């Protein structure tokens, strides 16, 4: 319930306020308000999904850049120890 309230918070500003009463006009106004709120929540959910995708792509890009930098570090010298000589 709290999450739905947080998601709907920005939608309250864009949608009309609730209409008290139970006349057909008031019921219709409240139904239209609910549709408006559902659209706003849907749009906000889509924006959040897109932002999560952007963040994931940015994280992947950063990982690739770090891997590239790591791969470009100087390689340590290879020390070859000859096997002991046996007689």
Phi and psi in radians as a Rosetta constraint file:
Dihedral C 1 N 2 CA 2 C 2 CIRCULARHARMONIC -1.129 0.35
Dihedral N 2 CA 2 C 2 N 3 CIRCULARHARMONIC -0.728 0.35
Dihedral C 2 N 3 CA 3 C 3 CIRCULARHARMONIC -1.099 0.35
Dihedral N 3 CA 3 C 3 N 4 CIRCULARHARMONIC -0.765 0.35
Dihedral C 3 N 4 CA 4 C 4 CIRCULARHARMONIC -1.061 0.35
Dihedral N 4 CA 4 C 4 N 5 CIRCULARHARMONIC -0.668 0.35
Dihedral C 4 N 5 CA 5 C 5 CIRCULARHARMONIC -1.138 0.35
Dihedral N 5 CA 5 C 5 N 6 CIRCULARHARMONIC -0.690 0.35
Dihedral C 5 N 6 CA 6 C 6 CIRCULARHARMONIC -1.195 0.35
Dihedral N 6 CA 6 C 6 N 7 CIRCULARHARMONIC -0.690 0.35
Dihedral C 6 N 7 CA 7 C 7 CIRCULARHARMONIC -1.162 0.35
Dihedral N 7 CA 7 C 7 N 8 CIRCULARHARMONIC -0.617 0.35
Dihedral C 7 N 8 CA 8 C 8 CIRCULARHARMONIC -1.456 0.35
Dihedral N 8 CA 8 C 8 N 9 CIRCULARHARMONIC -0.211 0.35
Dihedral C 8 N 9 CA 9 C 9 CIRCULARHARMONIC -0.950 0.35
Dihedral N 9 CA 9 C 9 N 10 CIRCULARHARMONIC -0.844 0.35
Dihedral C 9 N 10 CA 10 C 10 CIRCULARHARMONIC -1.162 0.35
Dihedral N 10 CA 10 C 10 N 11 CIRCULARHARMONIC -0.474 0.35
Dihedral C 10 N 11 CA 11 C 11 CIRCULARHARMONIC -1.231 0.35
Dihedral N 11 CA 11 C 11 N 12 CIRCULARHARMONIC -0.455 0.35
Dihedral C 11 N 12 CA 12 C 12 CIRCULARHARMONIC -1.066 0.35
Dihedral N 12 CA 12 C 12 N 13 CIRCULARHARMONIC -0.573 0.35
Dihedral C 12 N 13 CA 13 C 13 CIRCULARHARMONIC -1.258 0.35
Dihedral N 13 CA 13 C 13 N 14 CIRCULARHARMONIC -0.584 0.35
Dihedral C 13 N 14 CA 14 C 14 CIRCULARHARMONIC -1.511 0.35
Dihedral N 14 CA 14 C 14 N 15 CIRCULARHARMONIC -0.389 0.35
Dihedral C 14 N 15 CA 15 C 15 CIRCULARHARMONIC -1.795 0.35
Dihedral N 15 CA 15 C 15 N 16 CIRCULARHARMONIC 2.693 0.35
Dihedral C 15 N 16 CA 16 C 16 CIRCULARHARMONIC -1.149 0.35
Dihedral N 16 CA 16 C 16 N 17 CIRCULARHARMONIC 2.715 0.35
Dihedral C 16 N 17 CA 17 C 17 CIRCULARHARMONIC -1.222 0.35
Dihedral N 17 CA 17 C 17 N 18 CIRCULARHARMONIC 2.788 0.35
Dihedral C 17 N 18 CA 18 C 18 CIRCULARHARMONIC -1.117 0.35
Dihedral N 18 CA 18 C 18 N 19 CIRCULARHARMONIC 2.584 0.35
Dihedral C 18 N 19 CA 19 C 19 CIRCULARHARMONIC -1.866 0.35
Dihedral N 19 CA 19 C 19 N 20 CIRCULARHARMONIC 2.079 0.35
Dihedral C 19 N 20 CA 20 C 20 CIRCULARHARMONIC -1.296 0.35
Dihedral N 20 CA 20 C 20 N 21 CIRCULARHARMONIC 2.597 0.35
Dihedral C 20 N 21 CA 21 C 21 CIRCULARHARMONIC 2.068 0.35
Dihedral N 21 CA 21 C 21 N 22 CIRCULARHARMONIC 3.041 0.35
Dihedral C 21 N 22 CA 22 C 22 CIRCULARHARMONIC -2.328 0.35
Dihedral N 22 CA 22 C 22 N 23 CIRCULARHARMONIC 0.450 0.35
Dihedral C 22 N 23 CA 23 C 23 CIRCULARHARMONIC -1.337 0.35
Dihedral N 23 CA 23 C 23 N 24 CIRCULARHARMONIC 2.782 0.35
Dihedral C 23 N 24 CA 24 C 24 CIRCULARHARMONIC -0.971 0.35
Dihedral N 24 CA 24 C 24 N 25 CIRCULARHARMONIC -0.666 0.35
Dihedral C 24 N 25 CA 25 C 25 CIRCULARHARMONIC -1.162 0.35
Dihedral N 25 CA 25 C 25 N 26 CIRCULARHARMONIC -0.725 0.35
Dihedral C 25 N 26 CA 26 C 26 CIRCULARHARMONIC -1.204 0.35
Dihedral N 26 CA 26 C 26 N 27 CIRCULARHARMONIC -0.677 0.35
Dihedral C 26 N 27 CA 27 C 27 CIRCULARHARMONIC -1.125 0.35
Dihedral N 27 CA 27 C 27 N 28 CIRCULARHARMONIC -0.732 0.35
Dihedral C 27 N 28 CA 28 C 28 CIRCULARHARMONIC -1.113 0.35
Dihedral N 28 CA 28 C 28 N 29 CIRCULARHARMONIC -0.731 0.35
Dihedral C 28 N 29 CA 29 C 29 CIRCULARHARMONIC -1.096 0.35
Dihedral N 29 CA 29 C 29 N 30 CIRCULARHARMONIC -0.724 0.35
Dihedral C 29 N 30 CA 30 C 30 CIRCULARHARMONIC -1.201 0.35
Dihedral N 30 CA 30 C 30 N 31 CIRCULARHARMONIC -0.620 0.35
Dihedral C 30 N 31 CA 31 C 31 CIRCULARHARMONIC -1.130 0.35
Dihedral N 31 CA 31 C 31 N 32 CIRCULARHARMONIC -0.750 0.35
Dihedral C 31 N 32 CA 32 C 32 CIRCULARHARMONIC -1.114 0.35
Dihedral N 32 CA 32 C 32 N 33 CIRCULARHARMONIC -0.645 0.35
Dihedral C 32 N 33 CA 33 C 33 CIRCULARHARMONIC -1.115 0.35
Dihedral N 33 CA 33 C 33 N 34 CIRCULARHARMONIC -0.744 0.35
Dihedral C 33 N 34 CA 34 C 34 CIRCULARHARMONIC -1.097 0.35
Dihedral N 34 CA 34 C 34 N 35 CIRCULARHARMONIC -0.711 0.35
Dihedral C 34 N 35 CA 35 C 35 CIRCULARHARMONIC -1.100 0.35
Dihedral N 35 CA 35 C 35 N 36 CIRCULARHARMONIC -0.738 0.35
Dihedral C 35 N 36 CA 36 C 36 CIRCULARHARMONIC -1.050 0.35
Dihedral N 36 CA 36 C 36 N 37 CIRCULARHARMONIC -0.809 0.35
Dihedral C 36 N 37 CA 37 C 37 CIRCULARHARMONIC -1.084 0.35
Dihedral N 37 CA 37 C 37 N 38 CIRCULARHARMONIC -0.718 0.35
Dihedral C 37 N 38 CA 38 C 38 CIRCULARHARMONIC -1.098 0.35
Dihedral N 38 CA 38 C 38 N 39 CIRCULARHARMONIC -0.724 0.35
Dihedral C 38 N 39 CA 39 C 39 CIRCULARHARMONIC -1.104 0.35
Dihedral N 39 CA 39 C 39 N 40 CIRCULARHARMONIC -0.763 0.35
Dihedral C 39 N 40 CA 40 C 40 CIRCULARHARMONIC -1.108 0.35
Dihedral N 40 CA 40 C 40 N 41 CIRCULARHARMONIC -0.758 0.35
Dihedral C 40 N 41 CA 41 C 41 CIRCULARHARMONIC -1.136 0.35
Dihedral N 41 CA 41 C 41 N 42 CIRCULARHARMONIC -0.721 0.35
Dihedral C 41 N 42 CA 42 C 42 CIRCULARHARMONIC -1.081 0.35
Dihedral N 42 CA 42 C 42 N 43 CIRCULARHARMONIC -0.784 0.35
Dihedral C 42 N 43 CA 43 C 43 CIRCULARHARMONIC -1.121 0.35
Dihedral N 43 CA 43 C 43 N 44 CIRCULARHARMONIC -0.732 0.35
Dihedral C 43 N 44 CA 44 C 44 CIRCULARHARMONIC -1.140 0.35
Dihedral N 44 CA 44 C 44 N 45 CIRCULARHARMONIC -0.693 0.35
Dihedral C 44 N 45 CA 45 C 45 CIRCULARHARMONIC -1.093 0.35
Dihedral N 45 CA 45 C 45 N 46 CIRCULARHARMONIC -0.742 0.35
Dihedral C 45 N 46 CA 46 C 46 CIRCULARHARMONIC -1.112 0.35
Dihedral N 46 CA 46 C 46 N 47 CIRCULARHARMONIC -0.733 0.35
Dihedral C 46 N 47 CA 47 C 47 CIRCULARHARMONIC -1.074 0.35
Dihedral N 47 CA 47 C 47 N 48 CIRCULARHARMONIC -0.741 0.35
Dihedral C 47 N 48 CA 48 C 48 CIRCULARHARMONIC -1.150 0.35
Dihedral N 48 CA 48 C 48 N 49 CIRCULARHARMONIC -0.692 0.35
Dihedral C 48 N 49 CA 49 C 49 CIRCULARHARMONIC -1.096 0.35
Dihedral N 49 CA 49 C 49 N 50 CIRCULARHARMONIC -0.774 0.35
Dihedral C 49 N 50 CA 50 C 50 CIRCULARHARMONIC -1.113 0.35
Dihedral N 50 CA 50 C 50 N 51 CIRCULARHARMONIC -0.698 0.35
Dihedral C 50 N 51 CA 51 C 51 CIRCULARHARMONIC -1.139 0.35
Dihedral N 51 CA 51 C 51 N 52 CIRCULARHARMONIC -0.655 0.35
Dihedral C 51 N 52 CA 52 C 52 CIRCULARHARMONIC -1.124 0.35
Dihedral N 52 CA 52 C 52 N 53 CIRCULARHARMONIC -0.693 0.35
Dihedral C 52 N 53 CA 53 C 53 CIRCULARHARMONIC -1.120 0.35
Dihedral N 53 CA 53 C 53 N 54 CIRCULARHARMONIC -0.744 0.35
Dihedral C 53 N 54 CA 54 C 54 CIRCULARHARMONIC -1.079 0.35
Dihedral N 54 CA 54 C 54 N 55 CIRCULARHARMONIC -0.778 0.35
Dihedral C 54 N 55 CA 55 C 55 CIRCULARHARMONIC -1.086 0.35
Dihedral N 55 CA 55 C 55 N 56 CIRCULARHARMONIC -0.714 0.35
Dihedral C 55 N 56 CA 56 C 56 CIRCULARHARMONIC -1.136 0.35
Dihedral N 56 CA 56 C 56 N 57 CIRCULARHARMONIC -0.715 0.35
Dihedral C 56 N 57 CA 57 C 57 CIRCULARHARMONIC -1.142 0.35
Dihedral N 57 CA 57 C 57 N 58 CIRCULARHARMONIC -0.716 0.35
Dihedral C 57 N 58 CA 58 C 58 CIRCULARHARMONIC -1.111 0.35
Dihedral N 58 CA 58 C 58 N 59 CIRCULARHARMONIC -0.707 0.35
Dihedral C 58 N 59 CA 59 C 59 CIRCULARHARMONIC -1.109 0.35
Dihedral N 59 CA 59 C 59 N 60 CIRCULARHARMONIC -0.735 0.35
Dihedral C 59 N 60 CA 60 C 60 CIRCULARHARMONIC -1.124 0.35
Dihedral N 60 CA 60 C 60 N 61 CIRCULARHARMONIC -0.732 0.35
Dihedral C 60 N 61 CA 61 C 61 CIRCULARHARMONIC -1.071 0.35
Dihedral N 61 CA 61 C 61 N 62 CIRCULARHARMONIC -0.772 0.35
Dihedral C 61 N 62 CA 62 C 62 CIRCULARHARMONIC -1.081 0.35
Dihedral N 62 CA 62 C 62 N 63 CIRCULARHARMONIC -0.720 0.35
Dihedral C 62 N 63 CA 63 C 63 CIRCULARHARMONIC -1.081 0.35
Dihedral N 63 CA 63 C 63 N 64 CIRCULARHARMONIC -0.742 0.35
Dihedral C 63 N 64 CA 64 C 64 CIRCULARHARMONIC -1.135 0.35
Dihedral N 64 CA 64 C 64 N 65 CIRCULARHARMONIC -0.697 0.35
Dihedral C 64 N 65 CA 65 C 65 CIRCULARHARMONIC -1.125 0.35
Dihedral N 65 CA 65 C 65 N 66 CIRCULARHARMONIC -0.722 0.35
Dihedral C 65 N 66 CA 66 C 66 CIRCULARHARMONIC -1.140 0.35
Dihedral N 66 CA 66 C 66 N 67 CIRCULARHARMONIC -0.699 0.35
Dihedral C 66 N 67 CA 67 C 67 CIRCULARHARMONIC -1.120 0.35
Dihedral N 67 CA 67 C 67 N 68 CIRCULARHARMONIC -0.723 0.35
Dihedral C 67 N 68 CA 68 C 68 CIRCULARHARMONIC -1.078 0.35
Dihedral N 68 CA 68 C 68 N 69 CIRCULARHARMONIC -0.761 0.35
Dihedral C 68 N 69 CA 69 C 69 CIRCULARHARMONIC -1.128 0.35
Dihedral N 69 CA 69 C 69 N 70 CIRCULARHARMONIC -0.694 0.35
Dihedral C 69 N 70 CA 70 C 70 CIRCULARHARMONIC -1.114 0.35
Dihedral N 70 CA 70 C 70 N 71 CIRCULARHARMONIC -0.756 0.35
Dihedral C 70 N 71 CA 71 C 71 CIRCULARHARMONIC -1.117 0.35
Dihedral N 71 CA 71 C 71 N 72 CIRCULARHARMONIC -0.477 0.35
Dihedral C 71 N 72 CA 72 C 72 CIRCULARHARMONIC -1.528 0.35
Dihedral N 72 CA 72 C 72 N 73 CIRCULARHARMONIC -0.052 0.35
Dihedral C 72 N 73 CA 73 C 73 CIRCULARHARMONIC -1.130 0.35
Dihedral N 73 CA 73 C 73 N 74 CIRCULARHARMONIC 2.602 0.35
Dihedral C 73 N 74 CA 74 C 74 CIRCULARHARMONIC -1.061 0.35
Dihedral N 74 CA 74 C 74 N 75 CIRCULARHARMONIC 2.444 0.35
Dihedral C 74 N 75 CA 75 C 75 CIRCULARHARMONIC -1.422 0.35
Dihedral N 75 CA 75 C 75 N 76 CIRCULARHARMONIC 2.463 0.35
Dihedral C 75 N 76 CA 76 C 76 CIRCULARHARMONIC -1.202 0.35
Dihedral N 76 CA 76 C 76 N 77 CIRCULARHARMONIC 2.631 0.35
Dihedral C 76 N 77 CA 77 C 77 CIRCULARHARMONIC -1.143 0.35
Dihedral N 77 CA 77 C 77 N 78 CIRCULARHARMONIC 2.553 0.35
Dihedral C 77 N 78 CA 78 C 78 CIRCULARHARMONIC -1.607 0.35
Dihedral N 78 CA 78 C 78 N 79 CIRCULARHARMONIC 2.141 0.35
Dihedral C 78 N 79 CA 79 C 79 CIRCULARHARMONIC -1.806 0.35
Dihedral N 79 CA 79 C 79 N 80 CIRCULARHARMONIC 2.090 0.35
Dihedral C 79 N 80 CA 80 C 80 CIRCULARHARMONIC -1.787 0.35
Dihedral N 80 CA 80 C 80 N 81 CIRCULARHARMONIC 2.133 0.35
Dihedral C 80 N 81 CA 81 C 81 CIRCULARHARMONIC -1.775 0.35
Dihedral N 81 CA 81 C 81 N 82 CIRCULARHARMONIC 2.079 0.35
Dihedral C 81 N 82 CA 82 C 82 CIRCULARHARMONIC -1.211 0.35
Dihedral N 82 CA 82 C 82 N 83 CIRCULARHARMONIC 2.616 0.35
Dihedral C 82 N 83 CA 83 C 83 CIRCULARHARMONIC -1.147 0.35
Dihedral N 83 CA 83 C 83 N 84 CIRCULARHARMONIC 2.695 0.35
Dihedral C 83 N 84 CA 84 C 84 CIRCULARHARMONIC -1.158 0.35
Dihedral N 84 CA 84 C 84 N 85 CIRCULARHARMONIC 2.551 0.35
Dihedral C 84 N 85 CA 85 C 85 CIRCULARHARMONIC -1.471 0.35
Dihedral N 85 CA 85 C 85 N 86 CIRCULARHARMONIC 2.373 0.35
Dihedral C 85 N 86 CA 86 C 86 CIRCULARHARMONIC -2.023 0.35
Dihedral N 86 CA 86 C 86 N 87 CIRCULARHARMONIC 2.550 0.35
